Amino acid sequence: MALRFANGIFEPIWNRCYIDHVQISVAETVGVEGRGSYFDHAGSLRDMVPNHIMQLISLTAMEPPISFDANAVRDEQAKILHAIQPISDEEVLSRSVRGQYGEGTVGGQHVPAYRAEPDVGPDSRTETFVAMKLLIDNWRWADVPFYLRTGKRMPARNTHIVIQFRRAPFVLFRETTVEHMMPNQLVLHIQPEEGISLQFAAKVPGPVMRLGTVDMNFEYQEYFGKQPSTGYERLLHDCMIGDQTLFQRADMVEAGWTVVNPVLDLWKALPPRNFPNYGSGTWGPKEADELLERDGRRWRNFEK
């Protein structure tokens, strides 16, 4: 909220006229970590999407609240969640992907498949990876897809939001050696290192017009010299002082479950046939890449 609403350069372009799409990724390197009896009845969709990821979507897409009062902020968040287009059964098949990890290597160590984890059935159909494409039906975000994904046993622990802007027109560069224009990206790094990076094009030094991609990086700890508190630390503090701003309200919870329930229902009716479908230490099943490639886009991965 501070980035968006305290800076005059961002909010005027934070809309469908300038933004091509948004990516929200919550990647974990760990497996179920001894929670197999719980996780095998929950799965990644229930475990992560209606709460953590819906919070990130609503904070990214919300309209400016009239104050930092808890209900003023959550009123705007709730409007976003209610504006997410319902997903039909046919759209669930084309706009959602589920996966389950097999054995592989993470951090240089061999790890077992999900079905070999303690308290997990040998023929479990529980998903450990989810990717979805959502659309928000309001004036600010009409026709701007929000792609989300979350998964376990991925190459890096990383939570980030990628705001990808529309490409600049190519006409000026058509008679140069430049073959295509790279889109600008603003990335909000949430975990493990908190920070913000901006990707833009710059001319490579020399007599020929060539473009290179540049990253401007800002890290909270490096700049402010202070280790940020953990998420739970902040929430426990807010709970003790009675600040509800970062907590979901009942109508937000219900709206989030309204989005995921059609997916859960169809997945239950049509069990997966190809689990496990991604190896530990990879970025998920190939269908997740195809979800974006069909729209001419691709995921931004961070190995750090």
N, C-alpha and C positions, 0 to 999 in steps of 0.2 A: 504493500500500500504506500509506503514511503517513496519507493522508486517511482511509482506511477503518479502519485498526487502531489509530490513535493517538487517535481521537475517539470518545467514548462515545455521541455522538448519532447517528452514522451506521450503525454496524454492526448495531444492533438492528432497523433498518428496511430493511436491505439484503437483501430477500428478496421472494418472490412475494406475501406478504400486503400489502405496501405499494407495491411497484414494478409499474407497468403494463407498461412495455417499456423497452428500451435501444436507442439508436441510436449507431452508430459510423461516422463519416464521415472519409475521407481524400481531400480535394479538392486538385487541383493546377491551376494556371493554365497551366503549360507543356504543350507537346506532347511529341513524342518526342525533341526536342533533339539531332538528329543520330544517334540510336540506332535508326534505322528498321530496319536489317538485323537487330539483335537483337530489338527489340520486336515486329516483325511475326511472329516465330516464337514469341513468348512470350504477349503479351497481358496485360491488366490482371489477369485472374483468377490466372494463374500468378505474375505479377510481384509482387502485393501481398497476396493473401488468405491463402495458407498460412503466410506468415511474419509480416509486419507486423500485419495485422488479427487473426490468431489470437493473437498476443501480447497485443494490447489486450483481446480477448475474455476470455482466460484470467486476466489481471490484474484485470479488472473483476469476474469471476464466481467466482474461486477462494475456497476456504475459508481461514481463517486458518492460516498455517503455524506450526510450533512454534518457528521461529527464522528469522533472515535468512540462514541457511546456504543456499548455492546449491541443493543437492539438496532441502532441505526446501521451499523456494519452488517449485522446478520439479516436485516431486512433486504439489503441489496444482494447479499449472497443467495438468499432464498429465491429472489426473483430470477436469478440466473439458472438455478437448479430446476425451477418450474418451467423455464423456457427451453430446456433441452428437448429436442424432438423425440417423441416416442418411437421405439424401434419395433417394426413389424417382424413377424416370423421370417419372412423372406430376407429382410434387412439384417437380421441376426446372422444368417448364413453368410452374407457378403460383407458385413461390417464388424464382425468379431472373430477373434482367433483364440483358441485355447491350446495349451501345450503342457506337457509333463516331461521333466528332465530324466534322461538316462544317465548312465555312468559317464565319467569324463574326468578332466583335469581342471582344477581351480586353484590358482595360486601355487602351481607347481606340485600339487598333491592330487593323487587319484582319489576320487570320491564315488560312492555307490549311486546307483539309480534310485529314484524316489521309491519304487516298489520294493527295494531292498532295505529301506530305512526301518528302524524299530517301530512297531505298532502300526505299520502300513500293510494293507493287504497285497498279496503278490499279483493280483489282477485289478488293482485300484484304478478307478477312472477319474480320480480327483485331479483337477488342473493345478499346476504350479506356475503357470504363465498365462497372462491374459493380455490381449491387445484389442482395442476398440476404436471405432471412428464415430464421433458424436458431432451433432450439429446443434447450434443454439439459435432458436428462432426469434431473434429480435433485431432491431434496426442496426445495432452496433456490429453484430456478428453474423448476420445472414450470409450463408454460403461460405463461411470460413470454417473448415473442418478442424476439430480438436481431436488429435490422435493421442491415445493414452496406452501405456503398457506397464506391466509390472510382472516381475518374475524372480524366481529363486535359482540359485546355482548359475549366475551369470558372470561374465568375466570381471566385472568391477562393481563395487558398491557405490551407487550413484543415484541421487535424486535431483532432477533438473527440469526446468521448463524452457523450451526453445520457442521463441517468437520469431518466425521467419517472415520477412517482409517481401513484398512483391518485387520482381526483378525490374531493374531500370530498362528503359527502351534500348534496343540494340542499334538503332539506325546510325548513331554517331560513329560506331566502331565497325561498321560493315566492310569498310575497305582497309582495315588494319589486320594484324595477325591475330587479333582477339577472336576466338571461335564462339564463345558464349559468355553470357554475363552470370556471375555468381550472385545469388541473393544475399542480402544482409541478414544477419541473425543476431538477436539479443538473447543471451542465455542467462537464466537465473539459476545459479548453483546453490542447492539447498543442503545437500549432504554429500560427502562428509565435510568438504571444505566449503564454507559459505562465501559466496562471491557473485560477481556479475561480469560477463564478458560480452564484448561487441565485436562481431566479425564484419569487416568491410573490405572493399577492393582498393588497392593502391597501385600506382604505376611502378613497375620494376625498373630500376635505374638503367639507362642506356638509350641509344638513339631510336630504338624500335618500340612501338606502342605494345607493351605487354603488361597484363594485369596479374598481380599476386594477391592472395587472400591474407589479410592481416587480422590478428586477434588482439584486442585491447582488453587486458585482464585486471580485475580488481578483486582482492581477497580481503575480507573483513579483518582477519587476524593480522595480516601483514600491514595493513594500512592503519588500523586503530590500535594495534599492539595489545589486543585483548582477546583471550580465548572465548568464543561465543558459548553460552550455556547450552546444554542439551535441550531437546524439545520437551522432555518430561520435566526437567528442572523448571522451565518457564511455566508449564501448565500447572504444576504443583504450587508454584508461587502465586499464580493468578487465582487458583482455587482458594488459597488461604486468604487473599485480599478481596475475594468476591468479584473479580473481573471475569465476565463471561464471554469476552470478545472472541477468543480463540476456540470456544467450545461450540459444537453444533447444537442448534435448537431443534425441537421436535419436528417442526415443519421441514427443516433442512434434511433431517434424517429420513423422513417419509419420502421426500422428493428424490433423494439419492436412490432409495430402494425401488422407487417407481421406474427408474431408468434401468436398473440391473435385473429386475424380476422377469421381464420377457426373455432375457438371455438365459437366466437360470432355468426357466421352464422349458425352453427349447433344448438346451443342453441335456436336461434330464430326460426328455423324450427321445433324443437322438444321441445315444452314448457315443463317445469317440471310438474310432476303430484302429487308430494308428499310434496309440500311446505305447512307450515314450516316443516323442517326435522331435526332441532336440537334445543335444548332448550337453552335459554339464560343462561350463566354461565357454558357452557360446551365447549369442544374443537372442536365442529363442528359435522357434520353428520358422522355416522359410516362408510360411504363409503370412507371418507378421511383416516380413519385408514386402511381400506381394501386396499386402493391404495398402501400402503407400505407393508402391510402384505402379499400381493401376491408375493412380492419380498423378503420375509423373513426379513423385516425391520420394524421399528416402529418410530413414531415421538418422539422427545425429548421435553417434556413440562416443562416449568418453571412457577411455581405458584407465585414466588416473584414478 
